[in-house]
Amino acid sequence: MKASNFTLPSTNKKDFILKDTIGKYVVLYFYPKDDTPGCTIETNDFNKLLSKFKKLDCEIYGISKDSIKSHDKFREKYKIKFDLLADEELKVLKKYKVWGKKKFMGREFMGINRTTFLIDKKGKILKIWENVKVKDHAKEVLETLKELSK
């Protein structure tokens, strides 16, 4: 399945356009909120493994509905070396079907279901992780990329 193209504001001060990444592997991970426990662990784990992803010609992008201002603070606080994308209008979140009903402590609300997409150099989705558990997730994505890029 081909990854749907999209354009979103990025922390690098330019618009990120997915189709511009053709020729590289891409990890898109959708996470609920900047600077919350699970999201911080997940982001820091991808950050720690960034050089290993780069060696495999792979870029990493985190996406949430937080603003660029919020993303900038989050990146600065944890010295994150890759770009975060802001989807405040939920367009991409809905396009990738990661926006939906969630339950937490007995109440239901709409939110981001933690999901990761691995996209190949031609823009095709290689693998989707749904309802991600953050512990060791970045490592699992890296191992999968190593296997698939052989």
N, C-alpha and C positions, 0 to 999 in steps of 0.2 A: 504494500500500500504506500502510495506517495504521501509525504508530509505536506499538509496544506500550507501554502506560502502565507506570510503575514509580515506586517511592519509594526514595530513597537518602539517607543522611546527607550533608550539605553543609558546606563550610567556613564558611557563613554561620550556623552553629549551629542551623539548622532542617532539617527533612527537605525534600528537593527532590521534588516530585511532577510528573512530566512533563505530565499533563493540565492542570495549573495554568498552563502556558505557552501554552495556546490563545489565539490573537489576536496572537501574535508569531512571527517566524521563530526557529528554534532550530538551533544547530550543536552536535551532540554529537560530541566526538572522543574515541575510546578510545585510550589510550596505555599502553605497557608499565610504566613505572616512573618515579616522581618523581626529579628531579635526575640523570638519566642524559643523555648527550650529545644523542641524537636527540629525546628527549622535551622537553628544555630548549629546543632550537631551535624545535620545533613550538609549544610553549606561549608562548615569548617572541614568536614571529611573530604568533600570534593576539592576544596582549596589545598589540602595537604597532598592530595594525589594529582594535582594539576600538571606537574611536570611529566608524570607518567602518561597522562592522557595526551599531552602535547607531543610526546615522543611517538605516539601512535597516530599523529596528525588529526587530533580531535579537539574541538572547542567545546567549552561548557558554558551554558547560560541558565541562570535561575530566573523563574518568572513567578510573580505574584501580583495581586491587585494593589499592592502598596505603591505610593508615589515615588518618583525619582529622588525626591528629598529624603524620604525614609530609607530608600535603598542606599543612598550616598552615606548616610549615618551608619547604617548596618555594615557597609563595606569598610568604612574607616575604622569602626570599632574593632572589627575582627581581621583587618588587613587582608581582605578578600581580593584576589588577583584576577578575577574574571568578571565579566559584566553581568549586571542584573537588569532585567527588562520589566517595565511597568505596564500592566494591563488594567488600568483603573476603570475602563469601560467594559471589562469582562469579555471583549470580543474574541480574543484568542482562547481564553479559558473555556468559553462555550464551544468554539470551533473544535477544540481538542477534547471536548466532553469531560473536562475535569472539574467543572462547576456543577455542584449538585447538592442534594439534601444530605446533611450530616446530623449525627446525634452526639450529644455530649452531655453527660450528667442529667439524662432524662429529658433534655429539651432538643427540639429539632430546629435547624436553621440552615440557610444556604451558605455554602462555603467551598473552598478549594479542596478537592480530594487529592492528596499527595500522590503524584504520578510522574514517572520519568519515561522519556522517549529517547531511544538511540536511533539516530538517522545516519544512513550511509552517505558515501561521497556523491551519489547521484540524487540524493533527496528522498530516498525510500526509507520508510520506517522498518528497522531491523527487529526491534524489540520494544515492548511496552511493559513497564512495571506499574501495576495499579495497587492502591492502598499500601504504599510503601511503608515499611518499618525502617526507621532511620539507622539503627545500629548496623554497621557494616554494609550499608546499601551502596555507597560510593565504590567500595572495594568490589562488590558483586558486579556493578556496571563495568568497572575496569576489566575484570576477569572475562566478562562476556565480550567486550570489545576486543581483547587480546585473541580470544577464540575465533571470533568472526572475521578478524582482519588478517588472519593467516593466509 
